[in-house]
Amino acid sequence: MRIPDLLEYAIEKETGKYNIKDLKEAALNLSKRYMDNKRTGESFLRTGLDTISYSVIRMPATYSAIRTCLEKIKELKDFNINSLLDIGSGTGAAEWAVTEMFDVNDIVCLEREKAMRDLSKKYFSYNEELKNVKFIEADILNEELKESKDLCILSYMINELSEKNRLKVIEKVLLCTNKVLLVVEPGTPEGFENVKRIREYAFEKGYEIIAPCTGFNGRCDIPENDWCASSVRVQRTKIHKYLKDAEIGFEDEKFSYIAISTSKQKLNIDKNLKRILRHPKIQNGRIEVKTCMQGEIKEELITKKNKEEFKLLKKKNVGDLF
Ligand SMILES: C[S@@+](CC[C@H](N)C(=O)[O-])C[C@H]1O[C@@H](n2cnc3c(N)ncnc32)[C@H](O)[C@@H]1O
């Protein structure tokens, strides 16, 4: 997946205002801080250099993960989404993804850090559709959300909160979601743990889980020491390759997510759909695939004898329906 041409152009223009060596150093420091993975609730994206290097090395991946989740939701139910609230909106990845998929005319970004808001506004100024995005300059922990929106997104944000605040934020956001809440987290054990807790909380409160779980009824056979993640192949831009000293032109972004319906009416999504849990292994005319349906995990073997399924499965990726 590639970021939109217009966003690539905006990033190129804005990064052109910085010294490339400074950008590279900032990107390196940022990667190190992400690896250290200390979650204190404090942001490490505060300066212009930090945020612009974030937008080069992370925004294409977060954009692609959000876009993939939206595609998965749309595949199951074609929601009419007119308004969006993005919490911890950062450099605005979700706004680019959502406006490509839905006809949204009311967008609000809630972001605590000024440097992040400033950069997202700069990028939005390149795109007619994003010029009227409104901002709430606040910490979600202290903010009372007054308006409801059709779609609410928390992308790569819950893991930045301290543990005790995570479900408090989910509770608050669910109450102002008209149709769908989408939470995206890194595809790590920690990210999946967050998603699992959110799923349990939402299910207990009577909300319907849209994706990735199919026909979720409280059962989940993922063992304690394992986790469930989807993946998307992200095309690297030239500057991304340079800042990361990368030779390969793409990277695989792994993410865990949960899409929750807040509609009072049941969605009537087919409960008997299977989701692929691991990338299918193709060998000597056989495909081994791990699938999940209603929380039950199965290892399946598809041979060439089963022509249609075999052909279909060859094109599938982890996270796809099958
Ligand atoms: C890793 S970035 C993700 C940005 C964007 N959602 C994306 O997917 O690219 C997390 C963002 O959440 C913001 N954030 C973290 N905690 C917050 C809070 N309590 N209130 C508002 N924003 C917060 C940070 O400032 C940062 O911009």
PDBQT file of the ligand as one rigid body, heavy atoms in Angstrom, charges set to zero:
ROOT
HETATM    1  C1  LIG A 401       1.954   7.251  18.160  1.00  0.00    +0.000 C 
HETATM    2  S1  LIG A 401       1.051   8.680  17.906  1.00  0.00    +0.000 S 
HETATM    3  C2  LIG A 401      -0.205   8.090  16.787  1.00  0.00    +0.000 C 
HETATM    4  C3  LIG A 401      -0.727   9.201  15.931  1.00  0.00    +0.000 C 
HETATM    5  C4  LIG A 401      -1.803   8.815  14.941  1.00  0.00    +0.000 C 
HETATM    6  N1  LIG A 401      -3.011   8.409  15.604  1.00  0.00    +0.000 N 
HETATM    7  C5  LIG A 401      -1.314   7.743  13.999  1.00  0.00    +0.000 C 
HETATM    8  O1  LIG A 401      -1.900   6.658  13.983  1.00  0.00    +0.000 OA
HETATM    9  O2  LIG A 401      -0.348   7.994  13.269  1.00  0.00    +0.000 OA
HETATM   10  C6  LIG A 401       0.085   8.897  19.377  1.00  0.00    +0.000 C 
HETATM   11  C7  LIG A 401      -0.523  10.285  19.478  1.00  0.00    +0.000 C 
HETATM   12  O3  LIG A 401      -1.436  10.304  20.566  1.00  0.00    +0.000 OA
HETATM   13  C8  LIG A 401      -1.253  11.528  21.259  1.00  0.00    +0.000 C 
HETATM   14  N2  LIG A 401      -1.675  11.336  22.651  1.00  0.00    +0.000 N 
HETATM   15  C9  LIG A 401      -1.137  10.477  23.548  1.00  0.00    +0.000 A 
HETATM   16  N3  LIG A 401      -1.791  10.556  24.714  1.00  0.00    +0.000 NA
HETATM   17  C10 LIG A 401      -2.754  11.508  24.561  1.00  0.00    +0.000 A 
HETATM   18  C11 LIG A 401      -3.745  12.031  25.414  1.00  0.00    +0.000 A 
HETATM   19  N4  LIG A 401      -3.844  11.632  26.679  1.00  0.00    +0.000 N 
HETATM   20  N5  LIG A 401      -4.601  12.962  24.927  1.00  0.00    +0.000 NA
HETATM   21  C12 LIG A 401      -4.500  13.393  23.643  1.00  0.00    +0.000 A 
HETATM   22  N6  LIG A 401      -3.558  12.934  22.793  1.00  0.00    +0.000 NA
HETATM   23  C13 LIG A 401      -2.692  12.000  23.231  1.00  0.00    +0.000 A 
HETATM   24  C14 LIG A 401       0.241  11.808  21.147  1.00  0.00    +0.000 C 
HETATM   25  O4  LIG A 401       0.536  13.158  21.371  1.00  0.00    +0.000 OA
HETATM   26  C15 LIG A 401       0.514  11.366  19.722  1.00  0.00    +0.000 C 
HETATM   27  O5  LIG A 401       0.325  12.401  18.819  1.00  0.00    +0.000 OA
ENDROOT
TORSDOF 0
